[in-house]
C-alpha cells in the first residue's frame, strides 16, 4: 500500500510565497486522493502491489488496460507531488541557485542559470490547462525542459525528473487566482536546490 509521505515542513513554512491554506488542501486533500485512488486501483491487480512507482510509471504499456489510466493519473499524481514537496523548503534550507554538477550542467545545456530560469518560467506559463513543467535529465545526463499534461510523469518517457512545478490551479488559486505568472515568480523563492541537485546523477 502506498502512503502519503510526511511533509518536510509546516504548512506555513513557504509563506508568503505559497500560503498555508493552499499547502494544507494541496497536500492533505489532493495528494491524499491520488494515493487513495492508486491503492484502490492496485487492489484490483494484486500482482502489481509489490512494484515501485518507478516500475509502474516507467513501463505503462505493461500495466493491464483495466487499471492503466488509474496508474498513470494517480500513480503519476503521487510521484509528482512527492517530488514537488521536497523540491521546496522553508527559509533555513534555501539557496538562490544550484551548485556543483547540476549548476555546471545547467550552464552547459542552457547557457547559464538565468537563461534556464527564463526558459522554464516561459514553459510553465504557456502550458495550456493543467499540468507540470519539468527540468529532466536523460540517461546520458543531458538536461531539458519539458511539460506534461495532467499528472503524467516524465518517468513514463524514460526521463529522470529533477525539478517539477505544479501548475494545476489547485496549486495556486487561493492566493493568486488566475495570475499563474505571479505564482511561478513567487515559487522560485522556495526552490530547494540542495534537494534538486541531489537527484542529478552524472
Secondary structure as GFF3:
##gff-version 3
##sequence-region A 1 202
A	DSSP	alpha_helix	20	25	.	.	.	ID=ss1
A	DSSP	pi_helix	26	31	.	.	.	ID=ss2
A	DSSP	alpha_helix	32	43	.	.	.	ID=ss3
A	DSSP	three_ten_helix	46	48	.	.	.	ID=ss4
A	DSSP	alpha_helix	53	57	.	.	.	ID=ss5
A	DSSP	three_ten_helix	60	62	.	.	.	ID=ss6
A	DSSP	alpha_helix	65	70	.	.	.	ID=ss7
A	DSSP	pi_helix	71	75	.	.	.	ID=ss8
A	DSSP	alpha_helix	76	86	.	.	.	ID=ss9
A	DSSP	three_ten_helix	91	93	.	.	.	ID=ss10
A	DSSP	alpha_helix	100	110	.	.	.	ID=ss11
A	DSSP	alpha_helix	113	126	.	.	.	ID=ss12
A	DSSP	beta_strand	131	137	.	.	.	ID=ss13
A	DSSP	beta_strand	143	149	.	.	.	ID=ss14
A	DSSP	three_ten_helix	154	157	.	.	.	ID=ss15
A	DSSP	beta_strand	160	166	.	.	.	ID=ss16
A	DSSP	three_ten_helix	169	171	.	.	.	ID=ss17
A	DSSP	alpha_helix	173	176	.	.	.	ID=ss18
A	DSSP	alpha_helix	180	187	.	.	.	ID=ss19
A	DSSP	three_ten_helix	188	190	.	.	.	ID=ss20
A	DSSP	alpha_helix	193	199	.	.	.	ID=ss21
###
